[in-house]
Amino acid sequence: MQTDIAHRFRPFGASIFAEMTALAVRHEAVNLAQGFPDFDGPPTAKDAAARAMHEGHNQYARMIGVPVLNRAIAASWARSGRGEVNPEASVTVTNGCSEAIPATILGLLNPGDEVVVFEPFFDFYVTAIAMAGAIPKFVTLRPPTDERGAWWFEPGELRAAIGPRTRAIIVNTPHNPTGKVYTRDELERIAAECIRHGLVAITDEVYEHLTFEPTLPHISLATLPGMWERTITLSSLGKTFSLTGWKIGWAIAPEHLSRVVRAAHQYLTFCAATPLQHGAAAVLDAPGTYAAELRRLFIENRDALSAALSRAGLRVYPSHSTYFVMADHTPLRFADDRAFCYYLTERVGVAAIPPSVFYGTPGLGRDLVRFAFCKKRETIAEAIGRLGTLARG
Ligand SMILES: Cc1ncc(COP(=O)(O)O)c(C=O)c1O
């Protein structure tokens, strides 16, 4: 028997992360495709979660989050200089940012509403927009050039993407897959459009603590003048503390927008895993130097991997944050990004992601390849050794 997938999911096919990870396993390739660390998170989190389990915190949590976690998220936001937020009215705990994205989009958008999305994008935005029956309008981030040291967008393209049906704009900073950190100037332009057109800003800041350049600090759009009232800020525990499998995320927003997120969250999953919420609260309250050490490791990995990719003949773009680096593979003369990634995984033994799946505009991304460097030094060294054999036979 063959059962059709509902129309809304047909354009998307199987997730590229699952596809490339399965290929990596089959060919025993070093998996620099999917962005998860091959080392563990801090004991503070794990001990507190285990304790919570043994102390009987094993039933459904409160829909908006266990109170200690809502308080810890609000305190962490305030400690980073972003202002005081009410943990009850403004913080909603979700199952990773992966759930916060559809909760926000389904709670906010009606069929036919339009949303501005910068491409390349994290694919969950576009699938959630499809689930809501809404329509994405793409603005393209262009690669760095000799004159511009970072990925950039044309302000005119942003203005042109906004029309009478536009309700929201999604901004991911620090940005997956490019490693771009939006500058204050860029965020001010976006804020001006939001205010002029009455748009809600949805920001995905899961890599907020993984920035590498002192001159390019992470800035939350919600902290710009006039933006708190119209911004839903999404983030999570996974990237900062190497706990991607915990799936603890959150949305921070003024009360009227928290209502929007909660309207959908309560019927998507209702709550996140209770003991893990306690573990998350413990590590957010006592983060120690974990993130600083992670940044040091990732900078080393980024530099070593970028140099190896350059030696192999790729044009490597600078990565200022996250744990991804993008490169142009066209000097090696493969047909497109998928052909290159399949060759790399099957023949060289290093798996990467073909970024054309992160674009809505047909044809874009075919020149590119994305590598994740959130791995042990040894893993990156193994990948670099294998990349040495990358020469077209
Ligand atoms: C930009 C971005 N947003 C959201 C997520 C999902 O976050 P979480 O693991 O908290 O569900 C990811 C994970 O890859 C991501 O890269």
Ligand as a Chemical Component Dictionary entry (heavy atoms), coordinates in Angstrom:
data_LIG
# 
_chem_comp.id                   LIG 
_chem_comp.type                 NON-POLYMER 
_chem_comp.pdbx_formal_charge   0 
_chem_comp.three_letter_code    LIG 
# 
loop_
_chem_comp_atom.comp_id 
_chem_comp_atom.atom_id 
_chem_comp_atom.alt_atom_id 
_chem_comp_atom.type_symbol 
_chem_comp_atom.charge 
_chem_comp_atom.model_Cartn_x 
_chem_comp_atom.model_Cartn_y 
_chem_comp_atom.model_Cartn_z 
_chem_comp_atom.pdbx_ordinal 
LIG C1 C1 C 0 19.505 28.341 13.198 1  
LIG C2 C2 C 0 18.972 27.207 14.000 2  
LIG N1 N1 N 0 17.812 27.346 14.641 3  
LIG C3 C3 C 0 17.290 26.355 15.372 4  
LIG C4 C4 C 0 17.928 25.133 15.493 5  
LIG C5 C5 C 0 17.291 24.048 16.304 6  
LIG O1 O1 O 0 17.597 24.253 17.629 7  
LIG P1 P1 P 0 17.292 23.138 18.733 8  
LIG O2 O2 O 0 18.381 22.114 18.641 9  
LIG O3 O3 O 0 17.286 23.892 20.003 10 
LIG O4 O4 O 0 15.963 22.543 18.424 11 
LIG C6 C6 C 0 19.144 24.933 14.847 12 
LIG C7 C7 C 0 19.825 23.631 14.934 13 
LIG O5 O5 O 0 20.552 23.227 14.068 14 
LIG C8 C8 C 0 19.681 25.996 14.073 15 
LIG O6 O6 O 0 20.850 25.858 13.440 16 
# 
loop_
_chem_comp_bond.comp_id 
_chem_comp_bond.atom_id_1 
_chem_comp_bond.atom_id_2 
_chem_comp_bond.value_order 
_chem_comp_bond.pdbx_ordinal 
LIG C1 C2 SING 1  
LIG C2 N1 SING 2  
LIG C2 C8 DOUB 3  
LIG N1 C3 DOUB 4  
LIG C3 C4 SING 5  
LIG C4 C5 SING 6  
LIG C4 C6 DOUB 7  
LIG C5 O1 SING 8  
LIG O1 P1 SING 9  
LIG P1 O2 DOUB 10 
LIG P1 O3 SING 11 
LIG P1 O4 SING 12 
LIG C6 C7 SING 13 
LIG C6 C8 SING 14 
LIG C7 O5 DOUB 15 
LIG C8 O6 SING 16 
# 
